[in-house]
Amino acid sequence: MHELGFDHGHMSPEDQQAIADTIWAADNVELVTVGVDVGSSTSHLMFAKVHLQRLTTALSSRFVVVNREVLWRSPILLTPYLPDNTIDVGFLQKFIEAGYNEAGLKRTDIDSGAVILTGEALKRKNAEAITHLFADEAGKFVCASAGHHLECAMAAHGSGAIALSRKGHNNVLNIDIGGGTTKLGMCQGGQLVATAAIEVGGRLIAFDDEGRMIRIEGPAFVHAKAAGVDLEMGKKLTEDEKKKIARTMVSALLPAIMQKDPEGITKDLLVTDPLPKTPVPDLITFSGGVSEFIYGRETKDHNDLGLYLADAIAEALAEGRLPYKPMDPGQGIRATVIGASQFSVQVSGNTIYISNEEALPVRNIPVLRPNVSLDGDIDSVIVTEEIQKALTRFDYREGEMAVALAFQWHGDPLHARLKALADGICGGLPETIKGGQALILMLDGDIGKTIGNILTRECGVRADIISVDGVALKEFDFVDIGEMIRPTNVVPLVIKSLLFSTPGGAAAA
């Protein structure tokens, strides 16, 4: 019925499937990932399978996440402490190893991961010991040390508040109430626009099973004094005294939430600048351990003030002292690192500028995305200010570590526009351009070589310059940049992203 006039054969079903599998593998990647969150009060980990797919438009080489399947979630562990108040890393290691065993996974099964350290885990001795637990996976793991502003940002992303603000074009304030601090993240139209943190938390005081105080953090004395309650190790608090302290905490927290000028103990307990007066939230979301009580997902007392603090928040909502509509984005205590790390591989454009090839390779460089528009006249002062704001969001001290600045370029590559961008970069990274760290730029337009030349020849930058174009990155990305590939004069890139769940449950970076 289909004679062709020459010898021909038919592929077997097995051969057809092999070809189909090869085609699929060229455009799809599946990775097993792990996210580990170690904080002052709680620790947990989660394994996930991430499916990445190559973008098909414009022959793109970038892979994007199309699905994330949670494979296993650990129970929430109260972060273990030794008598000297350092974290018990040995106990933590057993908890992590038990997680691998219960999930049916080996270390070699993991393709990529993220370790997030917050609060007490950031202290030098703790951080070094915890990081050592993952030394064998150093090439695959991103290790993010989250200060107050970065915790605010991660909670706002992980809770789903940012996605919620993007979906409804609302102003959403995320209130992440943890063990030691409450982190505030103001979200507007899918962007985090302001952050603040205050020492209000559910585990500032911890009790043993008999109700005796076994841990009292410094800020707890401030709250207790305002409540008229005396604190002493080994003593017990009455139910009424616990409620008084919790209500005092909320009284200190409310002015910070409502963007009032800080005074009294609110001013004393703020560990960052307060939120600006605008924008004002249309609704609020809660995350962190105390949110589990607020939303009714947890009712068990964990020998701290978490339950009492949640009740005091509920009272403030019911009485109208907290006059905003609350919504539950669903992530609660797991908001800080609700996703794991994934990576995609691509290559740069070929109009790049590498001032010193010996500066390559570089690995695990955090990406900052200044909120600046490059589609018209470029104001170098605004570029400088937005770079400084981006550094603040991630709690980075400029010049102490290498960071990558990501910009989206629009319009013509006129010299005046490029020079204004270069001047703004120099103003925002004064210590870096002196040569303390490499100046790393990630650009999606074909201006990498030109901006590199301007920075060297006209701005007098002495630092090594790695100016890469043809790539689009986001904040919460980390990038590896490999050695130059000849003769195409491009560099390979590995992009690692922290993934967060949207309110609907899908993965979002």
Summary of the structure (lengths in Angstrom):
residues: 509
radius of gyration: 25.2
end to end distance: 53.4
largest distance: 99.8
contacts: 1729
relative contact order: 0.12
helix: 35%
strand: 28%
